[in-house]
Amino acid sequence: MDGQRATPFAPHPDHAWTAPVGFESGGEVAPASVSIPANEGANWVASRNSLIYHLSTECRAAAAIKPADRISGPAAKQGRTLHEGCPVH
């Protein structure tokens, strides 16, 4: 068995290769930045009283939101879940 032995838990010898891995410390690492396209979320809409946001006012439920309660743009998505019935994806 080429110096390897089988055990009751591993009846066949292991044939995996391993190699040491090293990392150099080169100072500080800048966090990755995520850029959102300028128009991303421009049509999103939500109600101040809801935990759901809509992709656009084309959704029947979104169209029913009173103007005084309406939040639009990227702020509409913050802390909310996408409406499953939204017609626009």
C-alpha angles and dihedrals in degrees: 000000000000095000094307120113132209120229131198088256094047108028092179122059117252114255098183120127121220131191134187116259122207133188127201121221104228099170128265122358117216115229116251113258123219118211121204117205112253093246096042108125095002090133098041114121136183141166119249085230097054140074091212129086129197130217093230144341087266085087109094092224092050092050088057094060111113112244091237090058097040121116116187139188126025091331088068091067098049110114093351137108124232114259106250092214097055108132094211119070 
